[in-house]
């Protein structure tokens, strides 16, 4: 049974930092690409960042230079380090994984999703 459990969300002021974690289980994490997405009320879910099984990364333009995605295969965990946070980063953040292993850092085609963790950035 695949499980993705996010943690690390919270409330910070503009310019602050947070690190999100996603603990994965139920699939071959080391050979699976992982992604982070976010959704705020009234908006569609949007891609934030992805990391391939080999460690290649991709970022949305809106977070490039501020967010860093990384993975620890020994812990089956993917992280999202978020710096220089802005009020427009406020959203529920989800991690996701595709069924197919050996994928590149992709922006779509995810099959498994976590429940999300809320990030609120106050001005």
C-alpha positions in Angstrom: 0.0 0.0 0.0 1.5 3.3 -1.1 1.6 6.0 1.5 3.0 9.6 1.2 2.9 11.6 4.4 3.9 15.3 4.3 5.0 17.3 7.3 6.7 20.5 8.1 4.1 23.1 7.1 3.2 26.0 9.3 2.9 29.8 9.4 5.8 32.1 8.7 6.4 35.7 7.9 7.4 37.0 4.5 11.1 36.2 3.9 11.1 33.2 6.3 11.9 29.6 5.6 10.3 26.2 6.0 11.4 22.7 5.1 8.7 20.2 4.1 9.3 16.5 4.3 7.4 13.6 2.6 7.9 10.2 4.0 7.1 7.5 1.4 6.3 3.8 1.7 4.9 1.0 -0.3 6.9 1.4 -3.5 10.6 1.4 -4.6 11.4 4.9 -3.6 15.1 5.0 -4.6 14.1 4.4 -8.3 11.1 6.6 -8.4 10.8 10.3 -9.3 9.1 12.5 -6.8 7.3 15.8 -7.1 5.9 18.7 -5.0 2.7 20.5 -5.9 0.6 23.1 -4.3 -3.0 24.3 -4.3 -4.6 27.4 -2.8 -8.3 28.0 -2.4 -10.0 28.8 -5.7 -6.9 27.9 -7.8 -5.8 24.8 -9.7 -3.1 22.6 -8.3 0.2 23.7 -9.7 3.6 22.1 -10.1 6.3 23.3 -7.8 9.4 21.0 -8.1 10.4 17.5 -9.1 13.4 15.3 -8.7 14.3 12.2 -10.7 15.5 9.0 -9.3 19.0 10.0 -10.4 18.7 13.4 -8.6 18.0 15.7 -11.6 15.7 18.5 -10.6 13.1 20.8 -12.2 11.4 23.9 -10.7 8.5 26.1 -11.5 9.7 29.6 -12.5 7.9 31.1 -9.6 10.0 29.2 -7.1 13.3 28.9 -8.9 16.2 30.2 -6.8 14.2 30.1 -3.6 13.1 26.4 -3.3 15.3 23.3 -3.3 14.0 19.8 -3.7 16.2 16.9 -2.4 15.9 13.3 -1.5 17.3 10.9 1.0 16.9 7.4 -0.3 18.1 5.8 2.9 15.1 7.4 4.7 12.6 7.1 1.8 12.0 10.8 2.2 11.9 13.8 -0.2 12.3 17.4 1.0 11.4 20.8 -0.1 13.5 23.6 1.4 11.6 26.9 0.9 13.5 30.1 1.5 12.5 33.8 1.0 8.9 32.9 1.3 6.2 35.2 -0.1 2.5 35.5 0.7 1.8 34.1 -2.8 3.5 30.8 -1.7 0.6 30.3 0.7 -1.0 27.0 -0.2 -1.5 23.3 0.7 1.6 21.5 -0.4 1.4 17.9 -1.7 4.1 15.4 -2.6 3.4 12.9 -5.4 4.9 9.9 -7.0 4.4 8.2 -10.4 3.7 4.4 -10.7 6.4 4.0 -13.3 9.9 3.8 -11.9 13.1 5.3 -13.5 11.3 8.5 -14.5 12.8 11.9 -15.2 11.9 14.9 -13.1 8.4 15.3 -14.4 5.7 17.9 -14.2 2.8 15.6 -14.7 1.8 11.9 -14.8 1.7 11.4 -11.0 -0.4 8.6 -9.6 0.0 8.7 -5.9 -0.6 11.7 -3.7 -0.2 12.6 0.0 -2.8 14.5 2.1 -0.9 17.7 2.0 0.6 20.1 4.5 -0.5 23.7 4.9 2.0 26.6 4.4 0.8 30.1 5.3 3.0 33.1 4.7 1.9 36.4 6.3 2.9 39.8 5.1 
